[in-house]
C-alpha cells in the first residue's frame, strides 16, 4: 500500500512538473491578435504557470473521482473494461495528456490566447514608455560616424554633395530633429522586420506614412537648397522660390494630409513634378554653405520635423519597452547611434527567477541535511522516554527530510514573492517606503507557507509515514499545523526583507575592488543582513508558541538554541546573497538616466519663417 501511494505521489509530482515547465515557456509561443509576441511580464508568466498547474491538478482530481464513480457503477451494472477499472490509478497521467490534447481544439487555444494577452497587459510600463518617448525627442544627439555616413549618403542620393567635414557641426534644431527622425525610422523598421514585431498593423501603416513624409520633406528641402545654390551661381529661379514660400507659409501643420498636398505642389513648382527631362544638377557645397541655406528654411521644417519626431519617437519607445528580453539590446542600439542619457532595461527574466528559486531550495536543503540532520537524530535518540529502534529512527528521519524539503521550498517561494514585489521599479522609486505592498507580499508568503504545510501532511499521509510523527509525542495533522503556524513569520520576514533591501540604492564600484569585487561584497552584505533578519523571526515564533501554551519542538534545547539559529542564519545568508542583488538591479534600472537628461532652453515659438531669397 505504501509503495502504491508513493508511486502515485511521485507520479503526480512528475506530471505537475511537466505541466509547469510547459506553462513557463508557453507565453513565448503565443502571439496576440496582430501576430506579435507577448510583451515581457515576469509576474504574468508566474501567474499563468501557477494557474496552469492548478488547472491540471483540478483535471487530475476530476479523473480520480471519475474513476471512483466508474467503480461504483461497476458494482451496480456488472463488469466494465479493465481500462475503466484502473481509471483512478491513471488519473495524473490521463490529466496530463488531456491537458495537452485540449490544444488540438481551436476554441481552447483562443481562450488561452485571450487569457495570456490579458495577463501580459503593459499598462504597468506606460510610465517608462512615456519617459522614453519624451527623452528621445529632447535628449542630446551626438551623431555616430556610422549614422553620419548614412545621412551623407541620403544627401548624395538627392545629388547634394558636401565637400568638407563640417556637416556634423550643423546644430540647427530642424537638422537635429531630421537626424533623430532618420535614425529612429531606420531602427524601428529594422527591429520590426527582424522580430519580434511589437507594433500593430495600424502602427506599421503609421510607420510607412512617416517614412513617406520624411522622404518627401527631405526631397523638398534638397530641391530648395538646389534653388538657393542656383541663385548663388546666377540662375533665375526667384519666381519659383517665391511661389514655394507662399505655399509653405500658408500650410497648416495640424493637417498632415493638407501638408502633403502643399509639399507636392511645391515640388511641382520647383520642377520636380512632373519629372524634368534632364536629371537634377549635382550640387557641391561646403558644410558652412549647407548651414546657411538651411537657416533660410529653418522655421517650416523645424515645426514639421518636431511633429514627425514626436510620432516616430513613440513608435521607437514602444518597440523597445515591449521587446521583452531584447529590449536592453535595442536601447544599446540607440546609444550607439548617438542618443545620450539612456539607461538600461534589465528585468528579472524567467530563467533567472527559476535559477534563483532552485539555488535557494537546493542550497537550503543541503545546508539542513549536512548541518542539522545528524544532530537532529542524535537529539531525538537522547530524548528521555523515547526508545526507537533503528527502523523507526530511519522512518522518522525520512519524515524529517520531507519536512526540511517543504520548509526550504517555502523559503524559496518567499524569496520568489519578494523578488516579484521588490523588483517593481514603482516600489523602489516611491518617496515613502510602500510598507503596505511589502506586507501584502509577506501575507502571500504566509498563505503559501500554510498551503505547503497542507501538502506536506498529504504527502506524509500518502506515503504512510504519519505514524512516525507520533513516536515522540501523540499528534494529529491538525495539532501539527497549529504547532507549526507561528513559524510562518520566517517566510514573512524573508519576503519583506528582500523587498526592503531591493529598495536600497545599488552600490557603485569601490576603489581597487572594481565592479566584480564590489558585486561580491554587496552579495555578502545582503546575505548577512537577511541571515541576521532570521534571528528575530525565530525569536518571535518561539515567543508565540510559549504565549499560546504550545510546547517547543522536542529537538530544541532551549528557546535560544544556538545551533538551530546558526543554521537558520546560514539559510538566510543563502537567500540574501543569491536573490537580493539581482532584484535590486532590476528595481533600479532606468530607461532614462535623470542626471544625464539635458534640460533644454525654452523652445522658440513655432512660427513659419519665409525662406529668404
N, C-alpha and C positions, 0 to 999 in steps of 0.2 A: 504493500500500500504506500509506504514511504517512497519507494523507488518510483511508483507511478506518479505520485504527486510531485516529486522532484522533477521528473521529466516534464510534467505538464507546466510547472513554473518556469523551468529553463526554456521550454518551447515558446511560451508566451512572451518571455523577456526577449528572446532572439527575434521573434516576429515583430515585436514592438520596436526593437532597434532598427530593423529593416524598414519598417514604416516611417520611423523618424528620420532616417537617412534620406529616404525618398522625399519626404516633405521639406527637408533642409535645402535640397538643391532644386526642388520643383519650381520655385519662382524664377530661376534662371531660364527655364524652358518656356514660360508662358509669356505671351505678348498681349498688349492691350488692344482696344478696338482699331487703332491706327497701325497695328503691326509693330509697335515699338516695344523694346524691352522695358520691364517694370523698373521704376527708379529704385535706387538703393534705400533700404529701410531695414535695419537690423531688428528693430522691435517687431515689425510686421513679419519678418521671417521666423523669429522665435515664436510669435503668437500663432502663426499658421502651423508650425511644427507641432506645438502643443495641441492645437485643435485637431490636427490630422490624427495624432496618436490617440487622443481621447475618442475620436470617432471610430478609429479601428477597434479600440477596446470595447466600445459600445456594440459594434458589429460582432465582435467575438462573443460578447455576452449573449447577444441575440441567437447566435448559432448554438451556444451552450444550452440555453434554456429551450431552444428549439429541439435539441437532442433529448432533453428530459421529456418534452411533450410527446415526441415520437415514441419514446419508450413506454410512456403511459398509454398511448394509443395501441401499441402492440399488445399490451395486456388485455385490451378490450376487443381488438379486432383480429388478433391472431398474429402469426409470424409476419415479419417485414424483412426486406432485403438486408443483408449483413452490413452493407454500407450505411444504411439508415440507422442501424442499431449502434454503430460506432460514431454516430454523428457528433455527439457531445465531446468525445475524446479528440476529434479532429477540428474542434471549433476554432482554435487560434490560427491554424494553417488555412482552413477554409475562409476565415475572415480576411486573411492577408490576400489570398487570391481573388476574393470577391472585391476587395478594395481596389486592386489593380484592374480587375475586369470591368469596373464601372467606367473606366476611361475609354472603353470602346463605344460608349453612348455619348452622342454629341450634346444632349441636354446637360449631362453631368459635367462635361468639360466647360460648357458655357457658364454653369453655376460657379464652378471653381475659378474661372477667369474673372467673373464679376467680384467674387469674394476677395481674390488676390488684388485686383485693381483697387478695391475699396480699402484694403489694409495698407496698400503702398501709396496712399494719398500723400502728396507732397506739400500739404498746407503748412507743415512744421518747417519747411525750407523756404517759405516765402520771404522771411526776413533776410536770409542770406542772398536770395535771388535779387531782391530789390537793392541791397547794398552793392552787390557786384555789378548790376546793370548801371547804377548811378556812378560807380567808380570808373567803369570803362569809358564813360562819357567825359569825366572830369579829370582823370589822372594824367600825370605827365607821361609823354610818349617819346622815348628815345629810340628812334628807328634803328633796328639792327642792320648790319651790312646786307644780309640776305633780303630783308624787306626793301631796303633802299634800291637794290639792284632790280627787284621786281617792279618797283614803281618807275624806275627809269625805262624799263622795257615797255611798260604800258604807255609811256610818253612816246617812245620810239615807234610804237605801233601806230600812233597818230602823226608820224613824221615830224615830231618835235625832238631835237637832239640837243642835249646840254653839253657844252664844250669844256666845262671845267668841273671841279669838285665842290662847288659852293652850294649845290642844290639842297644839301642836307641842312644848311644853315637858315633856310627859309622857315620862319616861325609864325607866319600868318595863321590866324585862328582857322580860317577856311582850309588852309593847306593841312594843318594838323588834323582837322576833322576828316579831310579827304584821305589822309594816310591811315587813320584809325579805321575808317569805313572800309577801305580796300583790304586791310589786313584781316579785319573781322569777317568780311564776306568770304575771303579765301578759306579761312579756317572753319567757319560754320559749314560751308559747302563740303569741305574735306571730311570733317567729323561725321556729318550725317550720311556721307556716301560710304565711308569705310565701316561705320557702325560702332556702337549701337546707335540707331537713329532715334533721337529724342523728340524731334519736332513732329507735330501732327501734319496731316496733309495740307490743312489750311495754312499752317505756318511755313511749310515748304513752298506753297504758292506765294506767300508774302516774301519769302527769301528771293524767289525768282523775280518778283516785282521790284524789290530793292536793287537787285543786281542790274536789272534793265535801267532803272532810274540812274544808278551810279554810272553806268556806261554812257547813257545819254548826256548826262551833265558833264562828264569828262570830255566827250566829243565836242560839246558846245563850248566849253572853256578853251579847249585847244584851238577851235576854229576862231574864237575871238582873239586869242593870242596870235594866231597867224595873221589876222587883220591888223592888229597893232604893229606886228613886225613889218607887214607890207607898207603901212603908213610911214613907218620909220625909214623905209627904203624908197619912198616916193610914190607908192601905189595910191590910186584914188578910190578908197573904199569907205570914205567917211559917211556916205549916204546909207550904205547897208548897216554900218555900225550904229548910226543914229536910230534907224528903224528898230534894230535889236534892242537898243537901250530903252526905247519907249515900251516895247513889249515886256521886257523884264521888269520894268518899273511898275507896270500895272498887274503883275502876277499876284495871285492870292495864294500864299504859302500853305494855307489850311486846306486847299483843294488840290490833292495830288494829280487828279485826272486833268484838271484845267492847266496845272503847271506843265504836265507832259505835252499837252497840245501847244502851249505857248513856246516851249523849248523846241518842239518840232518845227513850228512856224519860223522860229528864229534861225534855226539851221538852214531852212529853205532860203531865207533872205541872205544868208551868208554864202549861199551857193552849194550847200551840202545836199539839199533835196530840191529838185531832182538831182541825181548824181551828175557831176560835171563830166564833160567829155575827157578831160585830162586828169591824171591823178593829182592830188594836192601837192603843192610845192613844199619840199622839205625845209624846215626852219631850224637853223643852228644858232642858238643863243647861249649866253652865259647864265649862271645861276642868279647873278645880280639882275640881269635883264628880265629873267623869268619872274623874279620877285616884284619888279616894278610893274610888269604887265598885270600880275595877279592882284596887286594893290588896287588897280583901277576897277576891278570887278569883284572886290572883296565882299561888299555888302550883300549882294544877291546870293552868292554861293556860300557865304558864311551861314546864312539862315537855312538854306536848303540842306547843307551838309550837317548842320546841327540836328535837323529833323531826321535825316537818314541815319545818322549815327545813333540817335536815341532808339530808333526802331531795330537796327541791327544789333545794338548792344544788348537788348532784351533777349533776342534770339540766341546770342552767344552765351549770355548768362544762363539761360535755360539749358542750352546744350552742355554746359559744364555742371551745373548743380544737379541735374538729373541723370548724369552719366554713370553713376554708380562707382565701381572700383577704378575706372579710368578718369574720374573727374580731376584728380590731382595731376595726372599726366597732361590733360588739356589745359589746366591752369599753368603748368610749366611751359606749355607751348606759347601761351600769351606772354609769359615773362620773357621767353627767348625772342619774341617778336619786338619787344621794347616797352610793353605796358608795365609801368612801375607801381609799386605799392601793393602788389598782390601777395597774399599769404599762401596758405595751403589747405587742402581738404584731405584729412586723414581720419575717416570714421573707423570705428571698430568693425572689421569685416567678420563675416560669419565664420570663416576658417580660423580667424584669430580668437574669437569667442569660444569656439569648440576646443581650441588648443588650451586656452586658459582654464576652461571647465575641467578638461581631462587632467591637466597638470595639478590642479588643486585636489581633485578627487583621488588620483593615483598617488600623488605625493603625500597627501594626508593619510591614506590607508597604509602606506609603507612606514610612515612615522609611528603610527599607533601599533602596527604589527611588530616593528623592530624594538620600540622603546617601551611598550606597555603590555603587550600580550603575555609574555612570560611572567612579568611582575604581577599581573592580574591573576594568573593561575596560581602563583605561589601564595598570594594573599587569600585566595579562595580556599586553598588547602589548609591554610593556617587559621581559618575561622573556627572559633570554639563551637563544638556541637555539630560540625559538618564533617562527615566521613564519606567521601566519594571514592568510588572505585575508579580505576584508570579509564574504563569505558565511559562512565558517567562524566568524568572530567573532560574527556575528549569531546563528548556531545555538548557539554557546557561551553567548551572552547569554540566549537563551531557556531553556537548561538551567539557568542560574543563577537566573533568575526563578522557575522551578518549584521549585528548591531553597529559595529565600527564602520562597516561599509555604508550603511544607510546614514550614519551620522556625518561622515566626511562628504557624502553625496549631498546632504542637506547644506553643509557649509559651502560646497561648490555652487549649489543653486543660489545661496545667499550672495556669494561673490558675483554670480551672473546677474542677479537682480540689481546689485549695487553698480555693476558696470553699465547696465542699461540706463538707470536713472542718473548715475554720475557722469556719463559721457554726453549728456544733453547739454549743449552749449548755453541754452537759456538758463538752466540751473546754475551753471558755473559762472556766468557773467552777471547774474542778478545782484543788485546792490546789497540786498539783505539775504542772508543765508535762507534758502527755502526749506526750513525745517519741516513744514507740513508735508512737502513732497518726499523728503527723505524719510520721515516717519511712516508715510504711506508705503514706501518701498520696504521698510522694516516690517510692517504689518504683513505685507505679501510674503516676506520670508518666513514669518511665524506660521502663516497658513500652509506654506509648503512644508514646514517642519512637521506639523500635525498630520498632513497627508502622507509624508514619508513614514511617520510612526505607524499609521494605519496599514500602510503597505508592508512595513516590516512585520507587524503582527500577523498579517495574512500569509506572508512567506513562511514565517516560523510555524504557523499552524499547518500550512500545506505540507511542509517538509517533516512534520511530526516531531518537532523539537520543542514544542511549547511546554512539555512536562519538565524539560531540563531547567527552565527558569524557576521552577518551584522547588528545586533541590536545596536552595539556600533558605528561601522563605516562601510560604504559600502565597501565590498571587494569581490574579486573573488578568485578562488583557485590559479590562477597564482600569484596574488598580495600577497596572504598569504605565498606562498612558497618563493617568493622573500624577503618578510619581515622576514621570519624565517631563511633564508640562512646564515646570519652571525653567528647564534648560533651553526653552525657546528663546531666552534672552541672548544666547550665544549667536545664532544667525541674525537676530535683530541688530545687535551691536556690530556684527561683521558688515552687514549691508549699509547701515547708517555711517559707519566709519569710513567705508570705501567712498561713499557719496561725498562726505565732508573733505576727505583728503584729495579727492579729484578736483574739488573746487579751488584748492591752493594753486598758486602760480607755478608753472614748470621752472625747474632750475636752469640757470644759464651755465655754460661751461666754466669750470673753476680752474684757473691758473694752469698748472702743469698736468692736472688730471685729464684735460681735454674733454671732448664730448662723450666718448665711451666710458671713461673713468667717472665722470660726473653722473652719467646714467646709472652706473653700477652703484655708486654711493647713494643715489636717490632711491634705488630699489631697496637697498639695505635699510635706509632710514624709514621708508614706508613699511617694510616688513617688521621692523622693531616697534613702530607705532601701533600697528594692528595687533601684534603679539601682546603688547602691554595692554591694549584695549580688552583683550580676552580675560584679563585677570579681574577687573571689576565686574565683568559679566558673570564670571564664575562665582564670585562672592555674592552677587545679587541672587543668583539661582539657589545657592546654598542657604542664604538667609530666608528666602521664600519658603523653602522646604521646612525649615525649622519653625517658621511662624505658623504654618498651617498644620503642624504636627505630624509631618511625614518623616519617617526615618531616612537618614542619609544612606546612599548606596553602601552596601557592606564592604566594598573594595576600597572605600575612602578611609584613610587612617584618622583624619580629622577634618574639620571644616576648612582648614588651610593646608591641605595635602600638597606639599611642595612638589612631589613627583608629578602628580596629576596636573597641577598648574603649570609646571615647566613644559610638559608635553603639549598642553593646550596652547601655550605661548609659541611653541615651535610651529604648531599648525597655523596660528595667526600670522607668524612670520612668513610662511609659505604663501598664504593668501595675499598679504600685503606686497611682498616682493614680486609676486607673479602678476598681480592684477592691476594695482593702483596706478603705476606709471603709464601703462597703456591707456587706461581710462582717462587719466589727466591729460595726456597728449591729445586724445580725441576731443575732450571737452574744451580745450583752449586753442585748438587750431582755428584760424580765422581766414576766411576767403579774402578779406581786405584787411591790411595792416593799418590801423588808425594812425599810428605815429608817422607812417610814411605817406599818408594821403596829403596831397598838396591842396591847401585852401586857396583857390584862385582869386584873383582880384575880381571885383564886380564886373560882370559882363557888360559890354557896350549894348545899347538898345538895339533891338532887331529892326534895323532900318535898311532899306534897299538903296544903295548908292548908285547914282547914274555912272556908267562907265565913262571915264574921261577920254577925250579924243586928243 
